[in-house]
Amino acid sequence: MEYRPFGRTGLEVSAIGFGCWEVGGGYGAVEETDFADAIGRALDLGINCFDTAEGYGDGASERALGRALGSRRDDAVVVTKFGMNYRDKPNMRDSSRARVVASIEKSLKNLGTDYVDVYIVHWPDRETPFEETMEALDEIVRDGKVRFIGVSNFTPAEIEACMQVRRVDVAQYGWNMFDRRMQRDILPLCEKEGIGFMAYGSLAYGLLTGTFREDQDFGAADWRARQGKMGSIKLFNALFGEESFPSNVRAVDELKGVAARYDKSLPQLALRWAISNPTINTALVGCRTVAEVEDNVGAIGWTISDADLAEIDAIFERHGVETAPDYWIEEL
């Protein structure tokens, strides 16, 4: 496994991380026994960074991760998040001091641990002063419940505002071949300030597995079904919308040829691409089975040539895929 400094935390994280959103629901059925086996295999192969959230299945993901880690908890860098999916809030977000204090206790219980390595604000709550949130996070660090704190999906200006109160140790954003918006502002900011960077959606929420058809039926229980409010979000519409999805699948089919040059699977190529940027400390990928974990670690130990990096860009251009549109994360 390849390990990288996690910003200035002093932690070393595996370049490939394990994302636990799937087991919380929203991606169809995931068998917890298979998930637990996948966690164990990931640890055996050197993956040490595991990401979950209070909002993934109202704690279901945290509980599953806690059970799966069991006695090996101290072998893992456990990252969890709070601040969204609260039905009692108009915008479902809450980063108040009261929520920080309540949520960390809930997450510790769910995970079966007495500390979290990194505690992240899942989405910015603009109804609560950032000063209040950051002071509360600093308080639970001093109490020993959390080692480091971070933010996810904040604008650059919001990160800078938070940094006026308390250092932001880690940042988490979407980053994959289809979505490179963070290269403009966020990645340079993280590099400048020494903020650890976690990439989520490294396989573009399944698109870069190469298993989808143009007429893919995700099923009503899957958020990628191109229905409901997700269809109004520009990023998800760009990936799974009726007009964009077929051309995206065709682009992915071409990418398989690049992967074949290295005798690699498409997910391995996509993950290698994601961690080819040195500012990326760990690229998260969801795993349902041991086989998926074993395939993912095949992204380690090789490089993509400059010529093939250029060919990847050319493939997206040929299919009209805009990888770095001007819009920010509109659901903010």
Secondary structure, 3 states (H helix, E strand, C coil): CCEEECCCCCCEEECEEEECCHHHCCECCCCHHHHHHHHHHHHHCCCCEEECCCCCCCCHHHHHHHHHHHHHHHHCEEEEEECECCCCCCCCECCCHHHHHHHHHHHHHHHCCCCEEEEEECCCCCCCCHHHHHHHHHHHHHCCCEEEEEEECCCHHHHHHHHCCCCCCEEEEECECCECHHHCCHHHHHHHHCCEEEEECCCHHHHHHCCCCCCCCCCCCECCCCCHHHHHCHHHHHHHCCCCHHHHHHHHHHHHHHHHHCCCCHHHHHHHHHHCCCCCCEEEEECCCHHHHHHHHHHCCCCCCHHHHHHHHHHHHHCCCCCCCCCCCCCC
